[in-house]
Amino acid sequence: MNEDHDISNRSLRETKKRKAQTDIEEAALRLFLEKGYEQTSIKDITDEVMMSSRTFFRYFTSKEEVLTGFTQTTQKERMEQMDSNASVQQALRSIFSLLSQKYEQQRQNLLTRYHISKQTESISSLFLYKLLEPEPLICEELCSHIKGANRDRVRFLVAIHMAAFRVSVEIWLEDTENKSRLKDILFNHLDQFKDM
């Protein structure tokens, strides 16, 4: 009975934490759009959600993390079902298919963040850099999961995929008519590289 109570309390805490993070993100994005990213302070955000700055820092380390947090969260979900018998190329295709799918499900959210990031050159660079941040982790996980993987070759292939993904995300987000799927844009780029 006590164990059930502990699980219930943990679940309630997690729900409250997710709600607080969502409230902060929604308020921050709204303010970034209305006032501009640089003109919005952490105090503006905390006033909007009626919490202290101290509480804000329990959930986010900075305004930048509020803006770019989505990309980091999405990329952490990518490697849970990797087949150790797959080739590096097959594993990469699977990882980036999943990433593309996750981004497509959150297009409007990403589009808002992308437009905000475009307001300021340094933030725009940061936003695009965050897409590349998990590159070393993907290399490490591939090398430890794929039998006989050559580390140098894996690093090279992951770098190609990450660069193609970054460019593809930009093209996809800039397509105002949303005619193409991110996955199609990405694999079209990678297939062109394969023929070079």
N, C-alpha and C positions, 0 to 999 in steps of 0.2 A: 504494500500500500504506500509506504514511504517512497519507494522507487518511482511509482506512478506520479506521486506528488512532485518529486524532483524533476521528472521529465516534463510534466505540465508547466512547472515554473520556468524551466529552460526554454520551452516552446513559447511561453508568454513573453519572456525577455527578448527572444529572437524576433518575435512579431513586433514588439515595441521598437526595437532597434531598427528593423527594416522600415517601419513607418516613419521614424525620426529622420533616417537617411533620405527617404523619398520626399518628405516634407521639405528638408533642406535643399535638396536638388531642385525640386519644382520651384521653390521660391527664388533660389539663386538664378536659375535659367531665365525665369520671368524678369527679374531685375536686370540681368545682363542684357537682355533684349531691349528693355525699356530705357535704361540709363546708360548702357555701355559697360563692358567688362571692367575697364580700368576705373570707371567712376563708381562702381559698386564696391562697397567695403564689406568686410565680414560683419561689422555691426549692422549694416543695412539688412543683411541676410538674417541675422539673428533676431533683429527687431521684427522682421516680417513673420517669422515663425514663433515669436515670443519665447525665446530661450536665451540663455547666457552664452557669451563667447566661449566660456569654459566648456559648456555642453557641446557646442559646435565642434570643438577640437577633440571630443571623444569619438566623433564619427569621421571627421576629415582633417587632414593636416594643413590644408590651404584651400584658397579659391580654385587654384589650378586643379587640385584633386577632384573637386566637385565637378569641374568641367570635363575632365578626362577620365573620371572613374569608371564610366560605362565600358570603355574599351578594355581596361584592365580586367574588370569582372568577367566580361565575355570571353576573353582569351584564356582565362584560367580553366574554362570548362572543356577544353579541346581534346584532351588525350586520355580520357578515361577508358576507352574501349579499344586500345591499340592492339592489333594482331601481331604477335611477335614473329609470325611466319611471313608477314608482308615485306615487300621490298621497301627501301627508303622512299622511292617515288610513290608507291601505293599509299604508304603511311602519310606522306605529305599531302597527297591529293585528298585523302580522307580528312585530315586535320583542317585543311583550308576550305574544303566543302562545308564542314561543320561551322567554321568561323563565318563564312559567307552567309550561311543560312541564319545564324544568330544575328548578324548585322541586318539582314533583310527584314527580319521580324521586328527590328527596332529602327527602321528607316527614319521615321519622323523625329524620334528622339535624337538620333545621330545628326540629322539634318539641322536641327535646332542648334546643337553643340558646334557643328561645323560652321554655321553662319556666325555664331558668337565668336568663334576662334578667328574668323577672317577679319574681325574688327581691328585686331592688333597683330602686327607682324610676328612679334616674339611668341604670342600665344598660338598663332597659326602654326608656327614651326614646332612648338611643344606638342600640339594636338597631333600633328603628323608623326612626330618622333615617337609618341606613345604607342602608335600602331606597330612600331618596330621593336619596342622594349622587350617583348618576350622571346626574341630570337635566340639568345644563349640558352634559355630554359628549354625551348623546343629542341635545340641541338642535343642538349644533355639527355633529355627524355628519349629521343630517337636512338641515341647511341646506347642507352641502357636497355631499351626494349627490343631493338631489331638485331637479330643474331648476325654477327660478322660485319656490322656497319663500320665503314671507314670514317673516322672522325673528321678528317680534312674534307672529304667529299660531302659528308653530311653538312658541315658548316657552309660550304659553298652552295649547296642546293637549298638550304634553309634561307640563306641570304637572298638568293634569286627569288624564292617564293615570297619572302617578306617584302622585298622591293616591288614586286609585281602586285602584291596585295595592296600596298599603300597607294600606288598609282591608280589601281582599279577602284579603290574606295573613293578617291577624289573624283574620278570620271563619273562614277555611279551617282555620287551626291550632287554633282554639278548638272546631271541630266534632269532638267526641270520637268520633263514629260514622263520620267520614270519608265522608259521603254524597255530597258534591258535589266536583267537580273545581275547582281554583283558576281555571282558564281560564273555566269557565262562570260562576262567581261574578263574576269581573272584568268579563266582557263584558256580563253582566246589569246591572251597575252603570253601565257606560259607555253602554249602550243606553237606560237610564232618563234619563241626563243629556241624551242626544241629543234626547229628546222634550220637554225642558223649554222 
